[in-house]
Amino acid sequence: MTLLLVRHGESEGNVEGLIQGQLDKPLTDLGRAQALAVADRLKDEGGVDRIVASPLSRALATAEAIGCALDLPVATDARLMEYDFGEVSGLTIMELLERHPGWRFWNDDEAAPLFPGEEGMRAFDGRVTEAITELMDLDGQTIAVTHGGVVMSALNAALRMHGVAEPGHHRARFPMKNCAITELDRDGEGRLMLRRHNDACHLP
């Protein structure tokens, strides 16, 4: 019951500085090289039983590189998709701030959505926590290839389980590189435990 969360490789949206959300931008050449590098790293570590991925192409292509290296199929789970920003998806941060001065992402847990079509943090956390809990209930080791927002949501859930934060708190940020590994397991009380984060030793 170990879960390895892998952020996708560099995407065209990352390079363009876009608010991607669920906008489906593919990997760059560098992103594909990063996917091969993390695949080799995970092959060397061994012990993986299954791979699941967000269906967005930047995550799925990263997962398929890992699956090829480990000779494992890749399942998809829409609950592992990035936060949906609604109508502002595809804008740069500067473009967004011109339209909505004072905006900041990663609001408090219970903040209402600001933009038409935006998912909202409560709904986002709900689907991420549901997916992570189900994956943690499986035997063995699972790789979930996903997005930075999803990894941060999972780690904030771990903080709440340990009483470090309560619902409605200002959410903690956990910066991470493309194709970095985050490892979770459970303690004796069933709470999520962070074993490593932003492990990118395999990247040049």
C-alpha positions in Angstrom: 0.0 0.0 0.0 2.6 2.5 -1.2 1.6 5.2 -3.7 4.1 6.9 -5.9 2.8 10.2 -7.3 4.6 11.3 -10.4 4.1 14.8 -11.9 3.9 14.7 -15.7 6.8 15.9 -17.9 7.2 19.4 -19.2 4.2 20.3 -21.4 3.8 23.0 -24.1 1.6 24.8 -21.6 4.3 24.9 -19.1 6.7 26.5 -21.6 4.1 29.0 -22.7 3.4 30.0 -19.1 -0.3 29.1 -19.3 -2.8 28.3 -16.7 -3.4 24.8 -18.0 -5.9 23.2 -15.7 -7.7 20.7 -17.8 -6.5 22.3 -21.1 -4.9 19.3 -22.9 -1.4 20.4 -23.9 1.1 17.7 -25.1 4.6 17.1 -23.8 7.5 19.0 -25.2 10.7 17.2 -26.4 12.2 17.8 -23.0 9.0 16.5 -21.4 9.3 13.3 -23.3 13.0 13.0 -22.2 12.0 13.6 -18.6 9.3 10.8 -18.9 12.0 8.4 -20.1 14.3 9.4 -17.3 11.7 8.8 -14.6 10.7 5.5 -16.3 14.3 4.3 -16.0 14.4 5.4 -12.4 11.2 3.6 -11.5 12.3 0.5 -13.3 15.5 0.4 -11.3 13.5 0.8 -8.0 11.2 -2.1 -9.0 8.3 -3.5 -7.0 5.5 -1.7 -8.9 2.2 -3.5 -9.2 0.1 -1.1 -11.3 0.1 2.3 -13.1 -2.8 4.7 -13.2 -2.9 8.1 -14.8 -4.8 11.2 -15.5 -6.3 11.0 -19.0 -4.9 14.4 -20.0 -2.2 13.8 -22.7 0.7 15.3 -20.7 0.1 12.8 -17.9 -0.9 9.9 -20.0 2.1 10.1 -22.3 4.4 10.2 -19.2 2.6 7.2 -17.8 2.9 5.2 -21.0 6.7 5.8 -21.0 6.8 4.3 -17.5 4.5 1.5 -18.5 6.7 0.6 -21.4 9.8 0.5 -19.2 8.0 -1.6 -16.5 6.0 -3.8 -18.9 2.8 -2.8 -17.2 -0.5 -1.5 -18.7 -1.7 2.0 -17.9 -5.2 2.6 -16.5 -6.8 6.1 -16.5 -8.8 7.8 -13.8 -10.4 11.2 -14.5 -10.3 12.0 -10.7 -6.5 12.5 -11.2 -7.0 15.3 -13.6 -5.7 18.8 -12.8 -7.9 21.4 -11.2 -10.4 22.9 -13.7 -10.0 26.7 -13.9 -13.0 27.1 -16.2 -13.0 30.0 -18.6 -9.6 31.3 -17.6 -7.8 28.1 -18.7 -5.3 29.0 -21.4 -4.5 32.4 -20.1 -1.1 33.5 -18.7 -0.9 34.7 -15.1 -0.4 38.2 -16.4 -3.5 38.1 -18.6 -5.5 36.7 -15.7 -4.3 39.5 -13.3 -5.2 42.1 -15.9 -8.8 40.9 -15.9 -8.9 40.0 -12.2 -6.5 42.2 -10.1 -5.6 40.7 -6.8 -6.3 37.1 -7.8 -4.3 34.3 -6.2 -4.5 30.6 -6.7 -4.7 28.0 -3.9 -7.3 29.8 -1.9 -8.6 28.5 1.4 -10.3 25.2 1.3 -13.8 26.6 1.4 -13.4 29.6 -1.0 -16.1 29.8 -3.6 -15.1 29.5 -7.3 -14.3 32.8 -8.9 -14.7 32.1 -12.6 -17.4 30.6 -14.8 -16.8 26.9 -15.1 -14.3 26.8 -12.3 -14.3 23.6 -10.2 -13.9 24.9 -6.7 -11.4 23.7 -4.1 -13.9 21.7 -2.1 -15.0 19.6 -5.1 -11.4 19.2 -6.3 -10.2 18.0 -2.9 -13.1 15.6 -2.7 -12.4 13.8 -5.9 -8.6 13.8 -5.3 -9.0 12.4 -1.8 -11.4 9.8 -3.0 -9.0 8.6 -5.7 -6.0 8.6 -3.5 -7.8 6.7 -0.7 -8.9 4.0 -3.2 -5.4 3.7 -4.5 -3.9 3.5 -1.0 -6.3 0.6 -0.2 -4.8 -1.6 -2.9 -2.2 -4.1 -2.1 1.4 -3.5 -3.2 2.8 -0.4 -4.9 0.9 1.9 -7.3 2.3 4.6 -9.5 -0.2 7.5 -10.2 0.9 9.9 -12.9 -0.9 13.2 -12.4 -0.5 17.0 -12.0 1.0 19.4 -9.5 -2.3 20.5 -8.1 -3.4 16.9 -7.5 -0.2 16.2 -5.6 -0.6 19.3 -3.5 -4.2 18.4 -2.7 -3.1 15.0 -1.5 -0.4 16.4 0.7 -2.8 18.9 2.2 -5.1 16.0 3.0 -2.2 14.4 4.8 -1.6 17.6 6.9 -5.3 17.5 7.9 -5.1 13.9 8.9 -2.2 14.7 11.3 -4.0 17.7 12.8 -1.5 20.1 11.3 -4.3 22.0 9.5 -8.1 22.2 9.7 -10.7 22.6 7.0 -10.8 26.3 5.8 -7.1 26.9 6.5 -4.7 28.6 4.0 -3.5 25.7 1.9 0.2 24.7 2.0 2.2 24.8 -1.2 4.5 21.9 -2.2 6.5 23.0 -5.2 7.7 20.2 -7.5 9.6 19.7 -10.7 8.2 18.0 -13.8 8.5 14.2 -13.5 9.4 14.4 -9.8 8.3 11.6 -7.5 6.3 11.9 -4.3 5.9 8.8 -2.1 3.0 8.2 0.3 2.2 5.3 2.6 0.1 4.9 5.8 1.1 4.9 9.5 -0.3 2.5 12.1 -3.5 4.6 12.4 -4.2 4.7 8.7 -3.1 8.3 8.2 -1.2 9.3 5.0 2.5 9.6 5.6 4.9 11.5 3.3 8.1 9.5 2.7 9.6 11.7 0.0 8.7 14.7 -2.1 10.0 16.4 -5.3 12.5 13.6 -5.8 14.1 14.5 -9.1 17.5 12.9 -8.8 16.9 11.1 -12.1 16.6 14.3 -14.1 19.6 16.1 -15.6 
